[in-house]
Amino acid sequence: MTDWQESIEFESIGPLRRFFKLAVFHPFANYLPAPIMRWLLKVTESELAAANWKDPGGWRSMVISYEGKPTQIADKILVGTGSVPTALRNRKKLGSALIAHLIEQVPADNAHVLCLGAGPGLIIIDALKSTDHPAHATLVDISDEAFEYGQSKAAEHGVSDRVKYIRGDVRDIQTILDEPPQVVKMIGICE
Ligand SMILES: C[S@@+](CC[C@H](N)C(=O)[O-])C[C@H]1O[C@@H](n2cnc3c(N)ncnc32)[C@H](O)[C@@H]1O
């Protein structure tokens, strides 16, 4: 591991949480018939399930996992204990540290990062604030639903003048961009 990787504090699953997952969570999640599980998530008003049903693989469910502080009981279990939400939070840490590291390798005065399928752009916001190297980003998403939330987060972290949100289809990227990027981020859209 190199220095930039070693400094990342990944979330790990402790022995108690691991035991709870194996003894309770996994049998429950794997053997409970899907319609009952769906009903349970509905009656417990799971925000994570509702976001996934509305927009499978969309930005909102990722933000719920990233923030890790849901209010509903079902979400507390899913977001706190689930392997996927934990992995998403760790991927966000790894992604932002890697992008910050890549920005630092760019010989240009003001590195340009292009984020495809950016959602609110939380990974690039973390990357911009964690490096002293001057950089700015263009964030492209087919939906502008996440932009207001992203802009508020960028302002909160003092990078709002360094992010530009554009509504567009990544397949038309050649017609969208007005300056070539040195770093391209595709986390969350490739899969
Ligand atoms: C799973 S979210 C990922 C958000 C963010 N990159 C992250 O990792 O947190 C996928 C995003 O890709 C966007 N998207 C899907 N197809 C797209 C397309 N053809 N062009 C631009 N954005 C697209 C969706 O609107 C959504 O915001």
Ligand as a Chemical Component Dictionary entry (heavy atoms), coordinates in Angstrom:
data_LIG
# 
_chem_comp.id                   LIG 
_chem_comp.type                 NON-POLYMER 
_chem_comp.pdbx_formal_charge   0 
_chem_comp.three_letter_code    LIG 
# 
loop_
_chem_comp_atom.comp_id 
_chem_comp_atom.atom_id 
_chem_comp_atom.alt_atom_id 
_chem_comp_atom.type_symbol 
_chem_comp_atom.charge 
_chem_comp_atom.model_Cartn_x 
_chem_comp_atom.model_Cartn_y 
_chem_comp_atom.model_Cartn_z 
_chem_comp_atom.pdbx_ordinal 
LIG C1  C1  C 0  -25.637 5.152  -8.801  1  
LIG S1  S1  S 1  -25.688 6.855  -9.155  2  
LIG C2  C2  C 0  -23.987 7.274  -8.866  3  
LIG C3  C3  C 0  -23.805 8.655  -8.331  4  
LIG C4  C4  C 0  -22.340 9.004  -8.008  5  
LIG N1  N1  N 0  -21.469 8.842  -9.146  6  
LIG C5  C5  C 0  -21.817 8.180  -6.847  7  
LIG O1  O1  O 0  -21.017 7.247  -7.095  8  
LIG O2  O2  O -1 -22.189 8.449  -5.707  9  
LIG C6  C6  C 0  -25.708 6.764  -10.950 10 
LIG C7  C7  C 0  -25.982 8.108  -11.591 11 
LIG O3  O3  O 0  -25.785 7.966  -13.002 12 
LIG C8  C8  C 0  -26.764 8.760  -13.660 13 
LIG N2  N2  N 0  -26.899 8.275  -15.037 14 
LIG C9  C9  C 0  -27.396 7.087  -15.457 15 
LIG N3  N3  N 0  -27.336 6.995  -16.796 16 
LIG C10 C10 C 0  -26.771 8.152  -17.248 17 
LIG C11 C11 C 0  -26.435 8.655  -18.543 18 
LIG N4  N4  N 0  -26.652 7.951  -19.649 19 
LIG N5  N5  N 0  -25.866 9.873  -18.625 20 
LIG C12 C12 C 0  -25.630 10.613 -17.501 21 
LIG N6  N6  N 0  -25.926 10.192 -16.258 22 
LIG C13 C13 C 0  -26.495 8.973  -16.123 23 
LIG C14 C14 C 0  -28.011 8.609  -12.793 24 
LIG O4  O4  O 0  -28.934 9.663  -13.002 25 
LIG C15 C15 C 0  -27.406 8.604  -11.379 26 
LIG O5  O5  O 0  -27.376 9.901  -10.820 27 
# 
loop_
_chem_comp_bond.comp_id 
_chem_comp_bond.atom_id_1 
_chem_comp_bond.atom_id_2 
_chem_comp_bond.value_order 
_chem_comp_bond.pdbx_ordinal 
LIG C1  S1  SING 1  
LIG S1  C2  SING 2  
LIG S1  C6  SING 3  
LIG C2  C3  SING 4  
LIG C3  C4  SING 5  
LIG C4  N1  SING 6  
LIG C4  C5  SING 7  
LIG C5  O1  DOUB 8  
LIG C5  O2  SING 9  
LIG C6  C7  SING 10 
LIG C7  O3  SING 11 
LIG C7  C15 SING 12 
LIG O3  C8  SING 13 
LIG C8  N2  SING 14 
LIG C8  C14 SING 15 
LIG N2  C9  SING 16 
LIG N2  C13 SING 17 
LIG C9  N3  DOUB 18 
LIG N3  C10 SING 19 
LIG C10 C11 SING 20 
LIG C10 C13 DOUB 21 
LIG C11 N4  SING 22 
LIG C11 N5  DOUB 23 
LIG N5  C12 SING 24 
LIG C12 N6  DOUB 25 
LIG N6  C13 SING 26 
LIG C14 O4  SING 27 
LIG C14 C15 SING 28 
LIG C15 O5  SING 29 
# 
